[in-house]
């Protein structure tokens, strides 16, 4: 393109040496302006300076107009995160390329020696090509920023993966085409070079084997969508949250705050455990209570826990298990099997904390004691050897189980009636700073 523009300008502008320009110069220019410096007349140097100034004016005008247009297209203020720097960077290479185009167009009109034009033409073409590559890179950053802002507002995480890949692919495309135009400006024949690469194609294929595998790994991430940006994953023994997915590798930030770079080729052969894809968060716990606990208290205790699961805001309501499940060495074990619908780990911990406190309150109101590892030694006098231990009566009135369960439900209703979570769903957990002590000083102490 640049070479065609240069040739067109040379072909369409007549040579001053064969027109009436020489006659005009002889009649109207002062003799001193016809003197030469470095084989170029002074009046030609003046035209060169005017061409340079014209290019600078076009440069400034293009920057100004493009900056205004970009502000209207992006519809964002200049103090938006990351946008201000991009808005300053994009117009600059565009203005440089436009100014170089003006120089390339005006150069044949200056009447410079053909040898000088043959030297300056490729130099200006290289200058314009470099500015266009720079503009392509910065324009790609702007497109990626706008796409990332739109992707951030959607619930689909696939576009969060595609935006970085799109940015890198566009930059690679701009670079390749820029190299092609640059070689054309310098009149470098690429065909022999490409043919020479074919000779070592086999060795290049072996050398690029890992790169190709990584590329197909990135394609696997896009098509299969095993995870998204921000997901909690375990990949090949690495556990953390996904920060970015590139063409060659995926970056995972571990819970030690380190960043692990995983080649995408591993994603083709290894398994990926995505914890963020869980619909529920399972919690299984054995609660040990004392052997001296009467059966009706155990039944009331279990039903009370079930009622807690029914009314707690972040528990799965369609499946849970609470049963007397085992006779341990020093306790009666009650199985509590529950699934949380909390959106994140912090909220799950908070709701588990709330649930366990309510179990303690329920046990206290029912008079159920929690067991701990212990050993009981019974001493029996010899004269009382024939008397057996006091037995628990097996006789229970009709409906005792329902009565005990009603008691558990009524107790839960009583001590949770004023809890806020019965009226309003608690929001997800948010980290906050330390509370202000009200003292006004840095130490927060009393005056």
ZAMARGU-4260 file (C-alpha; in steps of 0.2 Angstrom, whole numbers, plus 5000, padded with zeros to 4 digits):
<rodrens>
0) 5000/5000/5000 | 5014/5012/5005 | 5024/5008/4990 | 5009/5010/4978 | 5006/5027/4986
5) 5024/5032/4984 | 5024/5026/4965 | 5007/5035/4962 | 5013/5051/4969 | 5029/5050/4958
10) 5019/5046/4943 | 5006/5060/4944 | 5017/5074/4949 | 5027/5081/4934 | 5046/5084/4936
15) 5050/5102/4939 | 5064/5101/4927 | 5053/5098/4912 | 5039/5110/4916 | 5037/5129/4917
20) 5042/5129/4935 | 5060/5133/4930 | 5054/5149/4921 | 5044/5154/4936 | 5059/5152/4947
25) 5071/5162/4935 | 5059/5176/4935 | 5052/5178/4953 | 5065/5170/4965 | 5080/5180/4972
30) 5097/5174/4966 | 5102/5169/4983 | 5087/5157/4984 | 5094/5148/4969 | 5111/5144/4978
35) 5113/5126/4984 | 5117/5117/5000 | 5121/5099/4999 | 5115/5099/4980 | 5098/5106/4985
40) 5093/5124/4982 | 5088/5135/4997 | 5070/5137/4990 | 5069/5118/4990 | 5074/5118/5008
45) 5060/5130/5012 | 5048/5118/5003 | 5055/5104/5014 | 5052/5114/5030 | 5035/5118/5024
50) 5031/5099/5021 | 5038/5095/5038 | 5026/5108/5046 | 5011/5102/5036 | 5015/5084/5042
55) 5016/5091/5060 | 4999/5100/5058 | 4991/5085/5051 | 4998/5075/5066 | 4991/5087/5079
60) 4974/5088/5070 | 4972/5069/5068 | 4976/5067/5087 | 4964/5080/5092 | 4950/5073/5081
65) 4953/5055/5085 | 4953/5059/5104 | 4936/5067/5103 | 4929/5053/5093 | 4936/5040/5104
70) 4928/5048/5119 | 4911/5048/5111 | 4912/5030/5106 | 4918/5023/5122 | 4905/5034/5131
75) 4916/5034/5147 | 4925/5048/5157 | 4944/5050/5155 | 4946/5045/5174 | 4939/5027/5171
80) 4950/5014/5177 | 4963/5010/5163 | 4955/5021/5150 | 4964/5037/5152 | 4981/5029/5148
85) 4974/5021/5133 | 4965/5036/5127 | 4982/5046/5127 | 4991/5032/5119 | 4980/5028/5104
90) 4979/5045/5095 | 4998/5047/5095 | 5003/5034/5083 | 4988/5038/5072 | 4994/5056/5071
95) 5012/5050/5067 | 5006/5039/5053 | 4995/5053/5046 | 5010/5065/5046 | 5021/5052/5038
100) 5008/5050/5024 | 5008/5069/5021 | 5027/5068/5019 | 5026/5053/5008 | 5014/5062/4996
105) 5023/5079/4996 | 5040/5072/4994 | 5040/5070/4974 | 5033/5088/4973 | 5049/5096/4981
110) 5060/5094/4966 | 5073/5085/4976 | 5087/5075/4967 | 5081/5057/4962 | 5095/5049/4973
115) 5089/5058/4989 | 5071/5054/4985 | 5076/5036/4983 | 5084/5036/5000 | 5070/5046/5009
120) 5055/5036/5002 | 5059/5020/5010 | 5064/5029/5026 | 5047/5037/5027 | 5038/5021/5022
125) 5047/5012/5037 | 5042/5026/5048 | 5024/5025/5043 | 5024/5006/5044 | 5031/5007/5062
130) 5018/5020/5067 | 5004/5009/5060 | 5010/4994/5070 | 5011/5005/5085 | 4993/5011/5082
135) 4987/4993/5079 | 4994/4988/5096 | 4986/5003/5105 | 4970/5001/5095 | 4969/4983/5100
140) 4971/4988/5119 | 4957/5000/5117 | 4946/4986/5109 | 4951/4974/5122 | 4947/4986/5136
145) 4929/4990/5129 | 4926/4971/5127 | 4932/4968/5144 | 4920/4981/5151 | 4905/4973/5142
150) 4911/4955/5147 | 4912/4961/5165 | 4893/4965/5165 | 4888/4948/5159 | 4886/4932/5169
155) 4894/4921/5155 | 4912/4918/5159 | 4917/4913/5142 | 4919/4930/5136 | 4931/4934/5150
160) 4942/4920/5143 | 4940/4926/5125 | 4945/4944/5128 | 4963/4941/5132 | 4965/4928/5118
165) 4957/4941/5106 | 4969/4954/5111 | 4984/4943/5109 | 4978/4936/5092 | 4975/4954/5085
170) 4992/4960/5091 | 5000/4945/5082 | 4990/4948/5066 | 4995/4967/5066 | 5013/4962/5069
175) 5014/4949/5055 | 5006/4961/5042 | 5017/4975/5048 | 5032/4965/5045 | 5026/4961/5027
180) 5023/4979/5023 | 5040/4983/5031 | 5048/4971/5020 | 5039/4978/5005 | 5045/4995/5009
185) 5063/4990/5010 | 5061/4980/4994 | 5065/4963/5003 | 5059/4948/4994 | 5050/4937/5006
190) 5047/4922/4995 | 5065/4916/4995 | 5065/4917/5014 | 5048/4908/5016 | 5055/4894/5004
195) 5071/4893/5015 | 5060/4890/5030 | 5052/4875/5021 | 5069/4867/5021 | 5070/4867/5040
200) 5052/4864/5042 | 5054/4847/5050 | 5066/4854/5064 | 5055/4869/5066 | 5039/4857/5069
205) 5049/4847/5082 | 5054/4863/5091 | 5037/4871/5091 | 5028/4855/5097 | 5025/4862/5114
210) 5019/4878/5107 | 5007/4869/5096 | 5001/4858/5111 | 4998/4874/5122 | 4988/4882/5108
215) 4977/4867/5106 | 4975/4867/5125 | 4969/4885/5125 | 4956/4880/5111 | 4951/4866/5123
220) 4948/4879/5137 | 4937/4889/5125 | 4927/4875/5118 | 4925/4864/5134 | 4924/4878/5146
225) 4931/4868/5161 | 4933/4885/5171 | 4932/4903/5169 | 4941/4919/5176 | 4940/4919/5195
230) 4935/4901/5197 | 4943/4891/5211 | 4951/4876/5203 | 4964/4862/5206 | 4974/4858/5190
235) 4988/4846/5191 | 4990/4848/5210 | 4989/4867/5209 | 4975/4875/5219 | 4969/4893/5217
240) 4959/4905/5207 | 4961/4907/5188 | 4968/4925/5184 | 4971/4924/5165 | 4971/4912/5151
245) 4983/4915/5137 | 4987/4907/5121 | 5002/4897/5129 | 4998/4896/5147 | 4985/4899/5161
250) 4989/4909/5177 | 4982/4903/5193 | 4984/4913/5209 | 4986/4901/5224 | 4980/4904/5242
255) 4998/4908/5247 | 4996/4923/5235 | 5008/4916/5223 | 5005/4915/5204 | 5008/4898/5195
260) 5009/4897/5176 | 5002/4881/5170 | 5005/4877/5151 | 4989/4874/5142 | 4995/4858/5135
265) 4992/4850/5152 | 4974/4855/5151 | 4972/4842/5137 | 4978/4827/5147 | 4975/4831/5165
270) 4959/4833/5175 | 4953/4849/5181 | 4943/4850/5198 | 4932/4866/5197 | 4926/4870/5215
275) 4917/4886/5209 | 4905/4875/5198 | 4898/4867/5214 | 4879/4869/5216 | 4880/4865/5234
280) 4894/4865/5248 | 4893/4849/5258 | 4896/4848/5277 | 4896/4832/5287 | 4897/4832/5306
285) 4895/4819/5320 | 4889/4827/5336 | 4892/4817/5351 | 4880/4818/5366 | 4881/4809/5383
290) 4875/4792/5385 | 4864/4798/5399 | 4853/4808/5387 | 4835/4801/5388 | 4828/4795/5371
295) 4814/4808/5371 | 4828/4822/5372 | 4838/4814/5358 | 4822/4814/5347 | 4818/4832/5352
300) 4837/4837/5349 | 4837/4829/5331 | 4821/4836/5326 | 4826/4853/5332 | 4842/4852/5321
305) 4830/4848/5306 | 4820/4863/5310 | 4835/4873/5310 | 4840/4867/5293 | 4822/4871/5287
310) 4823/4889/5293 | 4841/4894/5290 | 4843/4905/5275 | 4858/4896/5266 | 4853/4878/5268
315) 4847/4866/5255 | 4829/4862/5259 | 4826/4847/5249 | 4839/4836/5256 | 4847/4834/5273
320) 4850/4820/5286 | 4849/4822/5305 | 4849/4805/5314 | 4856/4796/5329 | 4869/4787/5319
325) 4881/4778/5331 | 4886/4771/5348 | 4904/4778/5350 | 4915/4773/5365 | 4910/4788/5375
330) 4896/4796/5366 | 4880/4794/5356 | 4883/4801/5339 | 4871/4811/5329 | 4874/4813/5311
335) 4871/4830/5303 | 4873/4830/5284 | 4869/4846/5276 | 4872/4856/5260 | 4875/4875/5259
340) 4869/4886/5245 | 4881/4899/5250 | 4889/4908/5235 | 4907/4909/5242 | 4917/4901/5255
345) 4916/4916/5267 | 4898/4916/5267 | 4898/4897/5270 | 4909/4899/5285 | 4898/4912/5292
350) 4882/4902/5290 | 4890/4887/5297 | 4896/4897/5312 | 4878/4903/5314 | 4871/4886/5313
355) 4883/4878/5325 | 4879/4891/5338 | 4860/4888/5336 | 4864/4869/5339 | 4873/4874/5355
360) 4858/4885/5360 | 4846/4871/5356 | 4856/4858/5366 | 4856/4870/5381 | 4837/4873/5381
365) 4834/4854/5379 | 4846/4850/5393 | 4857/4839/5381 | 4875/4838/5386 | 4889/4836/5373
370) 4900/4821/5376 | 4919/4821/5377 | 4931/4806/5377 | 4930/4799/5395 | 4930/4783/5405
375) 4918/4779/5418 | 4923/4766/5432 | 4908/4759/5442 | 4912/4753/5460 | 4899/4741/5467
380) 4898/4735/5485 | 4898/4716/5487 | 4882/4716/5497 | 4873/4724/5483 | 4881/4712/5470
385) 4864/4704/5466 | 4855/4720/5463 | 4856/4725/5444 | 4859/4743/5438 | 4845/4755/5437
390) 4836/4752/5421 | 4828/4764/5408 | 4810/4760/5406 | 4805/4754/5389 | 4787/4759/5392
395) 4782/4775/5383 | 4765/4783/5382 | 4756/4784/5365 | 4762/4798/5354 | 4778/4802/5364
400) 4789/4804/5348 | 4777/4817/5341 | 4776/4826/5357 | 4795/4826/5358 | 4797/4833/5340
405) 4784/4846/5343 | 4794/4851/5358 | 4809/4853/5348 | 4800/4863/5334 | 4792/4874/5347
410) 4809/4878/5355 | 4817/4882/5338 | 4802/4894/5335 | 4804/4902/5352 | 4823/4906/5352
415) 4824/4910/5333 | 4808/4921/5332 | 4818/4937/5334 | 4833/4933/5323 | 4835/4944/5308
420) 4838/4930/5296 | 4820/4924/5298 | 4814/4941/5290 | 4828/4946/5278 | 4841/4935/5268
425) 4858/4940/5274 | 4869/4946/5260 | 4885/4937/5255 | 4900/4940/5266 | 4910/4956/5263
430) 4927/4960/5271 | 4927/4977/5281 | 4940/4986/5290 | 4942/4988/5308 | 4928/4997/5318
435) 4931/5015/5323 | 4933/5015/5342 | 4926/5033/5343 | 4942/5039/5352 | 4947/5050/5337
440) 4966/5045/5340 | 4977/5033/5331 | 4978/5022/5346 | 4959/5021/5349 | 4962/5022/5367
445) 4953/5031/5381 | 4958/5049/5385
</rodrens>
